[in-house]
Amino acid sequence: MKLLTGFVTGMAILSFGAIGSLPVHAQSGDIEEVFDVSPGGRLNIISDAGPITVRTWEQSRVQVRVINPEGFDVSLEQSGNEIRVVADDAPGRSRIRFEAQVPREFNLELDTGGGAIEVGDMAGDVYADTSGGAITVGSVENGDVVVDTSGGAIVIGNVVNGDVNADTSGGRITIGNVSGDVVADTSGGVITIGDVDGDVSADTSGGNITVGEVTGNVSLDTSGGTINAGYAGGSMTADTSGGNIELAGSDRLLIADTSGGTIRIARSGGPVQVDTSGGNIFLGPINGYIEADTSGGRIEAVLGNLEPGQDGHIDLDSSGGDIELTLPAGHAATIDARIKVSRRARGDYRIYTDFPLAISGEDDREVIGRGDINGGGDRITIETSNGDIHINRAGN
């Protein structure tokens, strides 16, 4: 054990596998120590305060600098291939900060009571936690990234062969392309995520969400903002309390809900359930059943070509707006279409169809179109108030 009582200018070179402890009590000068390590080790920094910066270099050593440690009890310890730095503060203001250089293939555990954390490109696990400050992590290979801040932005580069979990109590989250699962949560800020080879869960109490293409399942939720997402290979859920939703689609069940905004889905390889309290709904070719409801807006939906025996029922409902449905020419269905008309609007709204339906009540307060097409089959229910209904045959 070595007691440091002045400015540390020498380097403590500890052989791999050795155990050493270097305590500093109320140190007034900067501390710099270098430890011999091998790739795959771990650096653990725990401090009551201060920003932390970690960079990589082409050496099999770890260099740690503790700058402005006045008022802190600092210890540096090596146990095998792990370096541990602990800084306990005394009451009062401090300007302490930490700088470290490690081999690229190394693991990090960083925890500070207050300050930004910045990490360069790594090959290993990165765990970073701060009670207040931004967290920035470069590209990471062959390791998980878990970061948490009580207040600040989070930026993470591309992650290869690792999962990502990012949480901030207030700030934006930006994550690059990831081959692994992603969880992102902020109490207030925008979330942006690149392409993901895995599952994605993103939640913000107030802000937009943008996600690239995802091979797995997707869950997106914002209390106030727009949602944009690329195509998902699994199921997809998108929910916003106020904003538009625009999705490329998914191979499985897709659910989208907004309390006020337009919903637009380019296409989908599975069924779709969408609901908006006030906005239009636009659905591209959907290869599955369709359920769409809006309290005030237009609905446009296109049914794709279904596999034999696949559920193709359709429910379209608008409290006020036109509805347009396009069906494959050979689709077998039983249709019930209705328009509820206010007293003053009698005769203003019609059901237009390329298929042979029986139309009644065109001058009454309810216009009804019914019939079997191609021998009857999947149930199709369409209902609107004070709006036209168009039922089109694809290709016409």
C-alpha positions, 0 to 999 in steps of 0.5 A, spaced: 500 500 500 502 506 498 500 513 501 500 519 496 501 525 500 503 530 494 502 531 487 503 524 484 508 525 478 511 517 478 507 511 475 505 505 479 506 500 474 503 493 477 504 487 474 498 483 471 495 479 477 497 483 482 493 487 487 495 494 489 491 500 493 493 507 492 489 511 497 489 519 497 486 523 503 484 530 501 489 530 495 490 537 493 494 535 487 492 531 480 493 524 481 496 520 475 497 512 475 498 507 470 497 500 470 499 494 466 493 490 463 491 485 458 485 486 453 478 484 456 479 487 463 475 492 466 475 499 469 470 501 474 470 509 476 465 511 482 465 518 484 460 522 488 461 528 483 465 530 477 465 528 469 468 522 466 472 521 460 474 515 457 478 514 451 482 508 447 489 507 445 494 502 442 497 500 449 496 494 454 495 499 459 490 503 463 492 510 465 487 514 470 488 521 471 484 524 477 484 532 476 482 537 481 481 532 487 481 537 493 476 535 498 476 528 496 478 521 499 481 517 492 483 510 492 486 507 486 486 499 486 488 493 481 485 486 482 487 482 476 485 485 470 480 490 473 482 497 475 477 500 481 477 508 482 473 510 488 472 518 490 468 520 496 467 527 497 467 532 503 462 537 504 463 543 499 464 545 492 468 541 487 472 541 481 474 534 480 474 530 474 476 524 471 480 522 465 482 515 463 485 511 457 484 504 456 485 498 451 480 498 445 478 491 448 476 493 455 469 493 459 467 500 463 463 501 469 462 508 470 458 512 476 458 519 478 454 523 482 454 529 478 457 530 471 457 528 464 460 522 461 464 521 455 466 514 452 470 513 445 469 507 441 470 501 445 469 493 444 466 491 450 461 492 455 459 500 457 455 501 463 455 509 465 450 512 470 450 519 472 445 523 477 446 529 472 449 530 466 449 528 458 452 521 456 456 520 450 458 513 447 462 512 441 461 505 437 461 499 441 462 492 438 461 485 442 458 488 448 452 491 451 451 499 453 447 500 459 446 508 460 442 512 465 442 519 467 437 523 472 438 529 467 441 530 460 441 528 453 444 521 451 448 519 444 450 512 443 453 510 436 453 504 432 453 498 437 455 491 434 453 484 437 450 488 443 444 490 447 442 497 448 438 500 454 438 508 455 434 512 460 434 519 462 429 523 466 429 529 462 433 529 455 433 527 448 436 520 446 440 518 440 442 511 438 445 509 431 444 502 428 444 496 433 445 489 432 441 487 438 435 489 442 434 496 444 430 499 450 430 507 450 426 511 455 426 519 457 421 523 461 421 528 456 425 529 449 426 526 442 428 519 441 431 517 435 434 510 433 437 507 427 436 500 424 436 495 429 437 487 428 433 485 434 427 488 438 425 495 440 422 499 445 422 506 446 418 511 451 418 518 452 413 522 456 413 528 451 417 528 444 417 525 437 420 518 436 423 516 430 426 509 428 429 505 422 428 498 420 427 493 425 427 485 424 424 484 431 418 487 435 417 494 436 413 498 441 413 505 441 410 510 446 409 518 447 405 522 451 405 528 446 409 527 439 409 524 432 412 517 431 415 515 425 418 508 424 421 503 418 418 496 417 418 491 422 419 484 421 415 482 428 409 486 431 409 493 432 405 498 437 405 505 436 401 510 441 401 517 442 397 522 446 397 527 441 401 527 434 401 523 427 403 516 426 407 514 420 409 507 419 412 503 414 409 497 416 410 490 419 410 482 418 405 481 424 400 485 428 400 492 427 397 496 432 397 504 432 393 509 436 393 517 437 389 521 441 389 527 435 393 526 429 393 522 422 395 515 421 399 513 415 401 505 414 405 504 407 404 497 407 403 491 412 404 483 411 400 482 417 393 485 420 392 492 422 388 495 428 388 503 428 385 508 432 385 516 432 380 520 436 381 526 430 385 525 424 385 521 417 387 514 416 391 512 410 393 504 409 397 501 404 396 494 401 395 490 408 395 483 407 391 481 413 385 483 417 383 491 417 380 494 423 380 502 423 376 507 427 377 515 427 372 520 431 373 525 425 376 524 419 377 520 412 379 513 411 383 510 405 384 502 406 387 497 401 386 490 402 392 486 399 392 479 396 391 474 402 393 467 403 388 461 402 384 461 409 387 467 412 382 472 416 381 478 411 375 481 415 374 489 415 371 494 420 372 501 418 368 506 422 368 514 421 364 519 425 365 524 420 368 523 413 369 519 407 371 512 407 374 509 401 376 501 401 380 498 395 379 490 394 382 485 390 378 483 384 377 476 386 376 477 394 370 473 397 366 477 402 360 479 405 359 487 405 355 491 410 356 499 408 352 504 412 352 512 412 348 515 417 345 522 414 343 528 418 336 531 417 339 537 413 344 533 409 339 528 406 341 526 399 348 529 399 351 522 400 352 516 396 355 509 396 359 508 390 361 501 388 365 497 383 361 491 386 354 488 385 351 491 392 344 492 393 343 500 395 337 503 399 335 509 403 339 514 398 334 519 400 333 517 407 337 518 414 341 512 413 344 509 406 345 502 406 349 497 401 349 490 402 351 484 398 356 478 397 361 479 392 365 473 389 360 468 393 361 471 399 366 470 405 370 475 409 365 480 413 366 487 411 363 492 415 363 500 413 360 505 417 360 513 417 356 519 418 355 525 413 360 522 408 361 518 402 363 511 401 367 508 395 368 500 395 373 499 389 376 493 385 383 493 385 386 495 377 380 499 375 
